[in-house]
Amino acid sequence: MVSYNVTYVSDLKNANQSKTNQTETRTVKLSYSKLPGELLVNQVQVWKSGLDDLDKATPKTLEESSSISSLPNTTTK
């Protein structure tokens, strides 16, 4: 699980008046390869629910609802 703080600014002209702070928690799964001295991440999967909720969740309930953009999932070979 990863928790992070997000500051969402809806209007850059009045940034001080329109800031919203929130804490978001995500479950992150990394597929990786260990190389000498470094770690190569092959794939990242992110869910908005906790580990206990994943077994009973549907794809619709796992959709990302973050106020920040999702990173594209890619696989390297």
GISULHU-V991287 format. One record per residue. N is the residue number from 0. RES is the residue in one small letter. SS is DSSP state (H for helix, E for strand, - for the rest). PSI is psi in degrees with one decimal (none if undefined). OMEGA is omega in whole degrees, -180 to 180 (NA if undefined). Layout:
n=N res=RES ss=SS psi=PSI omega=OMEGA
n=N res=RES ss=SS psi=PSI omega=OMEGA
This chain:
n=0 res=m ss=- psi=141.3 omega=179
n=1 res=v ss=E psi=130.4 omega=174
n=2 res=s ss=E psi=141.4 omega=180
n=3 res=y ss=E psi=157.8 omega=177
n=4 res=n ss=E psi=139.7 omega=-180
n=5 res=v ss=E psi=132.2 omega=171
n=6 res=t ss=E psi=114.1 omega=-178
n=7 res=y ss=E psi=124.6 omega=178
n=8 res=v ss=E psi=113.2 omega=-176
n=9 res=s ss=- psi=-22.7 omega=-178
n=10 res=d ss=- psi=110.2 omega=-176
n=11 res=l ss=H psi=-21.6 omega=179
n=12 res=k ss=H psi=-34.4 omega=180
n=13 res=n ss=H psi=53.1 omega=-172
n=14 res=a ss=- psi=-39.5 omega=-177
n=15 res=n ss=- psi=-28.2 omega=-178
n=16 res=q ss=- psi=-23.1 omega=-171
n=17 res=s ss=- psi=18.5 omega=179
n=18 res=k ss=E psi=140.5 omega=175
n=19 res=t ss=E psi=126.1 omega=178
n=20 res=n ss=E psi=139.6 omega=176
n=21 res=q ss=E psi=157.7 omega=175
n=22 res=t ss=E psi=130.3 omega=179
n=23 res=e ss=E psi=145.8 omega=178
n=24 res=t ss=E psi=133.2 omega=-180
n=25 res=r ss=E psi=151.6 omega=170
n=26 res=t ss=E psi=128.4 omega=-175
n=27 res=v ss=E psi=131.6 omega=176
n=28 res=k ss=E psi=124.5 omega=179
n=29 res=l ss=E psi=134.6 omega=168
n=30 res=s ss=E psi=126.8 omega=-172
n=31 res=y ss=E psi=164.9 omega=173
n=32 res=s ss=E psi=136.7 omega=180
n=33 res=k ss=E psi=119.9 omega=178
n=34 res=l ss=E psi=161.4 omega=178
n=35 res=p ss=- psi=114.8 omega=176
n=36 res=g ss=- psi=-0.6 omega=179
n=37 res=e ss=E psi=167.5 omega=-180
n=38 res=l ss=E psi=124.5 omega=180
n=39 res=l ss=E psi=114.1 omega=-180
n=40 res=v ss=E psi=122.3 omega=-179
n=41 res=n ss=E psi=-34.4 omega=-177
n=42 res=q ss=E psi=144.4 omega=177
n=43 res=v ss=E psi=128.7 omega=174
n=44 res=q ss=E psi=136.2 omega=-178
n=45 res=v ss=E psi=130.9 omega=176
n=46 res=w ss=E psi=146.6 omega=179
n=47 res=k ss=- psi=-6.1 omega=-178
n=48 res=s ss=- psi=169.5 omega=177
n=49 res=g ss=- psi=172.6 omega=-178
n=50 res=l ss=H psi=-37.4 omega=-179
n=51 res=d ss=H psi=-26.6 omega=-177
n=52 res=d ss=H psi=-15.1 omega=-174
n=53 res=l ss=H psi=-34.4 omega=-176
n=54 res=d ss=- psi=-25.3 omega=-179
n=55 res=k ss=- psi=6.7 omega=-178
n=56 res=a ss=- psi=151.9 omega=175
n=57 res=t ss=- psi=162.4 omega=178
n=58 res=p ss=- psi=-33.8 omega=180
n=59 res=k ss=- psi=-40.4 omega=-179
n=60 res=t ss=- psi=-15.9 omega=179
n=61 res=l ss=- psi=-2.4 omega=-179
n=62 res=e ss=- psi=145.1 omega=-178
n=63 res=e ss=- psi=132.1 omega=177
n=64 res=s ss=- psi=29.7 omega=-178
n=65 res=s ss=- psi=155.4 omega=175
n=66 res=s ss=- psi=-4.7 omega=175
n=67 res=i ss=- psi=158.7 omega=-177
n=68 res=s ss=- psi=148.9 omega=175
n=69 res=s ss=- psi=145.1 omega=175
n=70 res=l ss=- psi=141.8 omega=178
n=71 res=p ss=- psi=141.7 omega=177
n=72 res=n ss=- psi=126.9 omega=178
n=73 res=t ss=- psi=156.4 omega=177
n=74 res=t ss=- psi=133.6 omega=176
n=75 res=t ss=- psi=149.7 omega=-180
n=76 res=k ss=- psi=none omega=NA
